[in-house]
Amino acid sequence: REVLHVASPYLSAYSIMPGSKASTKARAGRSENVPPEVLQNTPDPGAIAVTKVFSAIAGSLASGTSRSSHSFTAVPTAAELVRDPQPTEDISFSHGEVYNPAGCKCHPRVPGKGCPKVLVAPPHYIQGPGILSELGRYTSKLIKDCDKVGLLIIPYGQSEWGASITKNFSDHGITLSTEIFNGVPSYEEVGRLVQLWKPVGIKAVVAIGGGTCGDCAKLVSFRLGLPMVNVSTLAATDAPCSALSIMYTAEGGYKGGEVYPQSPNIVAVDTQVIANAGKRPLVSGFGDAMSTYYEARTCYENPNALSMLEARPTETALAIGSLCAEMLYDNGLLALKAVEAKVPDEALERVVEANTLLSGIGFESGGLAASHAIAQALSWVHSVHDNLMHGEMVAIGLLTMLTMEDLKGLPGRKEEYRKVAEFFSKVGLPVCLRHAFFDSSDKDAIETFTKVSLEQWFCHNEPFPVTKELILESLWTADKKGQEIVKEFGDLAYRSIHEKASKL
């Protein structure tokens, strides 16, 4: 199990805070072999950094190069856009150039002429207890003529499951070329793996670990033109199903991103592993996944909004987002009891599916809006970055977005805020800025926060102009309402999974 590392190895699309490069590698080195039991009360110092997925897509800055229109930077300015240092394998893909070539070049991005509705999803999603012990069978049956694979696995995973995984693949006629993930999804690491695996004739790439391990393997498989099997060891975000990778420098500094024409060929989640991992990562996943429906609805209802595929969202993506939220409301508290007992019962199975599959399809094909823009911006505030996981930041982002939409007169948002906030308070997600370690008197932090929020292109998927003033009014109003929620319901659940809560 991959537990703590750079941008949280089990979280895919996050980056490192500016100025944190020196400490990032040290974090990665000391965290790979931490037992999963410690994760529940361990703050995730890096996962935090750049929001769930595209952080800030800077395709319009590509200026006619062959780079993807989804080249991400934490703050997308031309001066800060960093290119892949290995142009010899400058393979890239752009959703915008495929689905919306005219609209993706506009600012803000809009559906151009002929912009279609698009949905992407993994061809095979496999979930249940004991999945790790059957990977060889799934791979041999679902990937044609697969007799040798490149396995990228985290150190803890290799020591814990390596022998049994090797035997299972061997039992199904597949040999492994195993490499231990070095902890950072860098272009250097990708290049190393491509050079190792290209000559030996592997037929697929298999990743076992967290988000950064999966991200690295996605780009390796894309460059080799091979199928990819992504085995996630946590349900903290919806990253495993996504068709993208977030990349770093070899030292762990945020670098950029890559997107792909399709999701991984197989996504697998062993729910016994999830049950053993503790509450906090699962709860963080609730925050990430709950936002999926509300943001997808915003994009669906606004005819000028785009999904993360730079296309229009489908009815299916919206329905998936709605089901995702419903499953969390119905099963969230019961699932936490299952984690306490370390038993993957049906409630836990449902929320893992919601966190991983439903939210993964829903956010990418349904779209993001102000909630994730705000979460992205919170990750640039050092006190928040050092204490919250990604989904916990999204929780604050969602409550702020619903407040914003209520302030602008969108129907039903006041009641929805109440429903979401009550659920968050019961499962242990933050509902006010005190829970987020956000100092509202820090003028520099506030300036950074509003700047980064507005620079996220998907922030402008809202059906009204989003301004600095509106963001701050919404944040302060949501905070005030969140404090009332704490008074009414308490915050015992939050404090029970946050070791630093006693300092609040």
C-alpha positions in Angstrom: 0.0 0.0 0.0 1.1 3.4 -0.9 0.3 5.7 1.9 2.0 9.1 2.0 4.1 10.6 -0.7 4.6 13.6 -2.8 1.1 14.5 -4.0 -0.4 11.6 -2.2 0.3 8.5 -4.3 -3.2 7.4 -4.2 -4.4 10.7 -5.6 -3.8 11.4 -9.2 -4.2 15.0 -10.1 -2.5 17.1 -7.5 0.6 19.0 -7.5 3.2 20.3 -5.1 2.9 23.7 -3.5 5.4 26.3 -4.8 8.5 26.3 -2.7 8.0 22.8 -1.4 10.3 21.0 -3.8 13.1 20.5 -1.2 10.8 18.7 1.2 8.9 16.7 -1.4 11.5 14.1 -2.2 12.2 13.5 1.5 8.5 12.9 2.1 8.4 10.4 -0.8 11.4 8.5 0.5 10.1 8.0 4.0 6.5 7.2 3.2 6.5 4.4 0.7 6.7 1.7 3.4 4.3 3.2 6.0 1.7 0.7 7.0 -1.9 1.6 6.0 -3.0 1.8 9.6 -1.2 5.0 10.1 -3.0 6.8 7.3 -6.2 7.5 9.0 -4.8 10.2 11.2 -2.0 11.3 9.0 -2.3 14.7 7.2 -1.6 14.4 3.5 1.0 17.1 2.9 1.2 16.9 -0.8 -2.1 15.6 -2.1 -3.4 18.7 -1.5 -1.8 20.7 -4.0 -3.4 20.9 -7.4 -7.0 20.1 -7.7 -8.5 16.9 -8.8 -7.9 17.0 -12.3 -6.8 19.6 -14.7 -5.9 22.2 -12.2 -5.5 24.8 -14.9 -5.6 23.8 -18.4 -3.5 26.0 -20.6 -4.0 24.7 -24.1 -4.7 28.1 -25.5 -1.1 29.0 -24.7 0.3 26.1 -26.8 0.6 28.6 -29.7 0.5 26.0 -32.4 3.0 23.5 -31.0 2.3 19.8 -30.9 1.7 19.9 -27.1 -1.7 19.0 -25.8 -4.3 21.8 -25.3 -4.6 20.2 -21.9 -1.1 21.3 -20.7 -1.6 22.1 -17.1 0.0 24.6 -14.9 -1.0 25.6 -11.4 -1.4 29.2 -12.5 -1.8 29.2 -16.3 0.3 32.1 -17.6 2.5 32.0 -20.6 5.6 32.7 -18.5 4.9 29.8 -16.2 4.0 27.1 -18.8 6.6 24.4 -18.6 7.3 22.0 -21.5 8.1 18.3 -21.5 11.9 18.1 -21.3 12.0 15.1 -23.6 10.9 16.3 -27.0 12.2 13.1 -28.7 9.0 11.4 -27.5 6.7 14.4 -27.6 3.6 12.3 -28.0 0.5 14.3 -27.0 -3.2 14.3 -27.3 -5.8 17.1 -27.0 -9.5 16.6 -26.3 -10.2 20.1 -27.5 -8.6 19.6 -30.9 -10.7 16.5 -31.4 -14.1 17.6 -30.2 -14.1 21.4 -30.1 -11.3 22.8 -32.2 -12.8 26.3 -32.5 -14.2 26.7 -29.0 -11.1 25.5 -27.2 -9.1 28.4 -28.5 -11.6 31.0 -27.1 -11.2 32.7 -23.7 -13.2 31.7 -21.8 -13.6 28.4 -23.6 -17.0 27.8 -25.1 -18.7 25.1 -27.2 -17.7 26.0 -30.8 -19.6 25.1 -33.9 -20.4 21.5 -34.1 -19.2 20.8 -30.5 -20.7 17.3 -29.6 -21.6 15.6 -26.4 -18.9 13.1 -25.3 -18.5 10.5 -22.6 -15.4 8.5 -21.7 -15.1 5.6 -19.4 -12.8 2.6 -18.7 -13.8 -0.4 -20.8 -13.6 -2.7 -17.7 -14.1 -1.7 -14.1 -13.6 -4.5 -11.6 -14.2 -4.1 -7.9 -14.5 -6.4 -4.9 -12.5 -8.1 -2.1 -9.6 -10.2 -3.2 -9.2 -8.6 -6.6 -5.4 -8.4 -6.2 -5.2 -12.2 -6.1 -6.9 -12.5 -9.4 -5.2 -9.9 -11.5 -3.5 -12.5 -13.7 -6.8 -14.1 -14.7 -8.4 -10.7 -15.5 -5.4 -9.6 -17.5 -5.1 -12.8 -19.5 -8.8 -12.9 -20.4 -9.3 -9.3 -21.2 -6.1 -8.3 -23.0 -5.6 -10.2 -26.2 -2.4 -12.3 -26.6 -1.0 -11.0 -23.3 1.9 -13.2 -22.2 4.2 -10.6 -20.7 3.5 -7.4 -18.8 5.4 -4.6 -17.3 4.4 -4.2 -13.6 5.0 -0.9 -11.9 4.3 -1.3 -8.2 4.9 0.7 -5.0 7.5 -0.7 -2.5 5.0 -1.6 0.1 2.9 -3.4 -2.4 5.8 -5.4 -3.6 6.8 -6.5 -0.1 3.1 -7.2 0.8 1.7 -8.8 -2.3 4.6 -9.2 -4.8 5.0 -12.9 -4.5 1.3 -13.8 -4.7 0.8 -11.5 -7.7 3.8 -13.0 -9.5 2.4 -16.5 -9.0 -1.1 -15.6 -10.1 0.2 -14.0 -13.3 2.4 -17.1 -13.9 -0.5 -19.4 -13.3 -2.3 -17.7 -16.2 0.7 -17.8 -18.6 2.0 -14.3 -18.1 5.5 -13.4 -17.0 6.2 -10.1 -15.2 8.9 -7.5 -15.8 8.6 -5.8 -12.4 9.8 -2.3 -11.6 9.5 -0.5 -8.3 7.9 2.9 -8.6 10.4 5.5 -7.5 7.7 7.7 -6.0 7.5 10.6 -8.5 5.6 10.5 -11.8 8.3 12.4 -13.7 9.2 12.4 -17.4 12.5 10.9 -16.3 10.8 8.0 -14.6 8.6 7.5 -17.6 11.6 7.5 -19.9 13.4 5.0 -17.7 10.5 2.6 -17.9 10.0 3.0 -21.6 13.6 2.3 -22.2 13.5 -0.8 -20.0 10.2 -2.2 -21.4 10.3 -1.3 -25.0 12.9 -3.9 -26.0 11.5 -6.8 -24.0 8.2 -7.2 -25.7 5.7 -6.5 -22.9 2.0 -6.6 -24.1 0.5 -4.3 -21.3 1.4 -2.1 -18.4 0.0 -2.8 -15.0 0.2 -0.3 -12.1 -0.5 -1.3 -8.5 -0.4 1.6 -6.1 -1.8 5.1 -5.7 -2.6 7.9 -8.1 1.0 9.0 -8.9 2.0 5.4 -9.7 -1.1 5.1 -11.9 -0.3 8.4 -13.6 3.2 7.3 -14.4 2.0 4.0 -15.8 -0.6 5.7 -18.0 2.0 7.8 -19.8 4.3 4.8 -20.2 1.5 2.7 -21.7 0.5 5.6 -24.0 4.1 6.1 -25.2 4.5 2.4 -25.8 1.0 2.1 -27.4 0.0 -0.6 -25.0 -3.1 -1.4 -22.9 -3.0 -0.4 -19.3 -4.3 -2.0 -16.1 -4.7 0.5 -13.2 -5.1 -1.1 -9.7 -5.9 1.5 -7.1 -5.1 0.9 -3.5 -7.3 3.7 -2.1 -10.7 5.2 -2.8 -9.7 8.8 -1.9 -10.5 10.3 -5.3 -11.9 9.4 -8.7 -8.4 9.6 -10.4 -8.0 5.9 -11.3 -10.6 6.0 -14.1 -9.4 9.3 -15.6 -7.7 9.6 -19.0 -5.0 11.9 -17.7 -1.7 12.1 -15.8 -0.3 14.8 -13.7 3.5 15.0 -14.0 6.3 16.3 -11.8 10.0 17.1 -12.0 12.4 14.4 -10.8 12.7 16.4 -7.6 8.9 16.4 -7.1 8.0 19.9 -8.3 4.8 20.3 -10.3 5.6 20.0 -14.1 2.4 19.7 -16.2 0.0 17.1 -17.5 -0.9 14.7 -20.2 -4.3 13.6 -21.4 -5.2 10.5 -23.4 -7.8 9.4 -26.0 -9.2 6.8 -23.5 -9.3 5.7 -19.9 -7.2 2.8 -18.7 -8.3 -0.5 -20.3 -8.9 -2.1 -16.9 -9.5 -0.3 -13.5 -9.5 -2.6 -10.5 -10.1 -1.9 -6.8 -9.7 -4.4 -4.0 -12.2 -3.4 -1.4 -10.5 -5.4 1.3 -7.5 -3.2 0.8 -9.8 -0.2 1.1 -11.4 -1.5 4.2 -7.9 -1.8 5.8 -6.9 1.7 4.9 -8.7 3.8 7.6 -11.4 6.3 7.5 -9.8 9.6 6.4 -8.9 8.8 2.8 -12.3 7.3 2.2 -14.0 10.3 3.7 -11.9 12.6 1.6 -13.1 10.7 -1.4 -16.7 11.5 -0.3 -15.9 15.2 -0.6 -14.5 14.7 -4.1 -17.3 12.5 -5.3 -20.2 14.5 -3.8 -19.2 17.5 -5.8 -19.4 15.6 -9.0 -23.1 15.8 -9.4 -23.5 19.5 -8.4 -20.7 20.6 -10.8 -22.0 18.4 -13.6 -25.4 19.9 -13.2 -24.0 23.4 -13.4 -22.3 22.5 -16.6 -25.3 20.7 -18.0 -27.7 23.6 -17.3 -25.3 26.2 -18.7 -25.3 25.9 -22.6 -21.9 27.7 -22.7 -20.2 25.3 -20.3 -17.8 22.5 -21.3 -16.9 19.2 -19.7 -13.3 18.3 -18.9 -13.3 16.7 -22.4 -13.8 20.2 -23.8 -17.1 18.9 -25.1 -20.7 19.2 -23.9 -21.8 16.9 -21.1 -24.1 14.0 -21.8 -27.4 13.1 -20.0 -25.6 9.9 -18.9 -22.8 11.8 -17.2 -25.4 13.9 -15.3 -27.3 10.8 -14.3 -24.1 9.1 -13.1 -23.3 12.1 -11.0 -26.7 12.1 -9.5 -26.5 8.4 -8.7 -23.0 9.0 -7.2 -24.4 11.6 -4.7 -27.4 9.4 -3.9 -25.2 6.4 -3.1 -23.0 8.6 -0.8 -26.0 10.0 1.1 -27.5 6.5 1.6 -24.3 4.6 2.4 -21.6 7.0 3.7 -22.1 6.5 7.4 -22.6 2.7 7.2 -19.5 2.4 5.1 -17.4 4.1 7.8 -18.6 1.4 10.2 -17.4 -1.2 7.8 -13.9 0.5 7.7 -13.9 0.4 11.5 -14.5 -3.4 11.3 -12.2 -3.7 8.3 -14.9 -5.6 6.5 -15.9 -4.7 2.9 -19.7 -5.0 3.3 -22.2 -3.8 0.7 -22.3 -0.2 2.0 -18.5 0.1 1.6 -18.8 -1.5 -1.8 -21.3 1.1 -2.9 -19.3 4.2 -1.7 -16.1 2.8 -3.3 -17.9 2.5 -6.5 -19.3 6.0 -6.1 -15.9 7.5 -5.2 -14.0 5.7 -7.9 -16.1 4.8 -10.9 -19.2 7.1 -10.8 -17.3 10.2 -9.9 -14.5 9.3 -12.3 -16.9 9.2 -15.2 -19.0 12.0 -13.9 -16.4 14.7 -13.4 -14.6 14.0 -16.7 -17.6 13.7 -18.9 -19.9 15.9 -16.8 -17.6 18.8 -16.1 -16.2 20.9 -13.3 -17.2 24.4 -12.1 -16.5 26.8 -9.2 -16.2 24.0 -6.6 -13.0 22.6 -8.0 -11.6 26.0 -8.9 -12.0 27.0 -5.3 -10.4 23.7 -4.1 -7.5 24.3 -6.5 -7.0 27.8 -5.1 -7.2 26.6 -1.5 -4.3 24.2 -2.3 -2.1 27.3 -2.9 -2.7 28.5 0.7 0.2 27.0 2.7 -1.8 26.4 5.9 -4.5 24.6 3.9 -2.1 22.7 1.7 -0.2 21.3 4.7 -3.3 20.0 6.5 -6.0 18.9 4.1 -6.4 16.2 1.5 -7.8 17.0 -1.9 -11.4 15.9 -1.2 -11.5 17.9 2.0 -10.6 21.0 0.0 -13.4 20.1 -2.5 -15.8 19.9 0.4 -15.1 23.6 1.2 -15.3 24.3 -2.6 -18.7 22.7 -3.0 -20.2 24.5 0.0 -18.8 27.8 -1.4 -20.1 27.0 -4.9 -23.6 26.2 -3.6 -23.6 29.4 -1.6 -22.4 31.4 -4.7 -25.2 29.9 -6.8 -27.7 30.7 -4.1 -26.5 34.3 -4.0 -27.0 34.6 -7.7 -30.6 33.3 -7.4 -30.3 29.8 -8.7 -33.2 27.8 -7.3 -32.8 25.1 -4.6 -29.2 25.9 -3.7 -30.0 27.0 -0.1 -31.7 23.7 0.6 -28.9 21.8 -1.1 -26.3 23.6 0.9 -28.0 22.4 4.1 -28.2 18.8 2.9 -24.6 18.7 1.8 -23.3 20.4 4.9 -25.2 18.2 7.3 -23.8 15.1 5.5 -20.2 16.5 5.6 -20.5 17.2 9.3 -21.6 13.7 10.0 -18.9 11.9 8.1 -16.0 14.2 9.1 -15.5 16.6 6.2 -14.7 20.3 6.9 -17.6 22.6 6.8 -16.0 25.9 7.7 -12.7 27.7 7.2 -11.5 26.9 10.7 -11.7 23.2 9.7 -9.7 24.1 6.6 -6.9 25.9 8.6 -7.6 29.0 6.5 -6.7 32.2 8.1 -9.2 34.8 6.9 -6.9 37.6 8.2 -4.0 36.6 5.9 -4.3 39.2 3.1 -1.6 37.5 0.9 -3.4 34.2 1.2 -6.7 35.7 0.2 -5.1 37.4 -2.8 -3.5 34.2 -3.9 -6.7 32.3 -3.4 -8.9 34.6 -5.5 -6.3 34.9 -8.2 -5.9 31.2 -8.6 -9.7 30.6 -8.4 -10.3 32.9 -11.3 -7.5 31.5 -13.4 -9.1 28.0 -13.5 -11.0 27.9 -16.9 -13.7 25.7 -15.5 -14.5 28.3 -12.8 -16.2 30.1 -15.7 -18.6 27.2 -16.4 -20.9 29.0 -13.9 -23.9 30.6 -15.7 -22.9 34.1 -14.4 -19.7 36.1 -14.3 -17.5 35.0 -11.5 -15.5 37.8 -10.0 -13.1 38.2 -7.1 -15.8 40.0 -5.1 -18.3 37.2 -5.7 -15.8 34.5 -4.7 -15.0 36.2 -1.4 -18.6 37.0 -0.6 -19.5 33.4 -1.2 -16.5 32.1 0.8 -17.3 34.3 3.9 -21.0 33.5 3.7 -20.4 29.8 3.4 -18.0 29.9 6.3 -20.6 31.7 8.5 -23.2 29.1 7.6 -20.7 26.3 8.2 -20.1 27.6 11.7 -23.8 27.4 12.4 -23.7 23.8 11.2 -21.0 23.0 13.7 -23.0 24.6 16.5 -26.0 22.4 15.5 -24.3 19.1 14.7 -20.9 19.4 16.4 -17.7 18.3 14.7 -16.8 15.1 16.5 -16.5 13.2 13.3 -14.1 15.7 11.8 -12.0 15.8 15.0 -11.8 12.0 15.2 -9.9 11.7 11.9 -7.8 14.9 12.1 -5.0 14.7 14.6 -4.4 18.4 14.4 -8.0 19.3 15.1 -7.1 19.8 18.8 -5.2 22.9 17.7 -8.2 24.6 16.1 
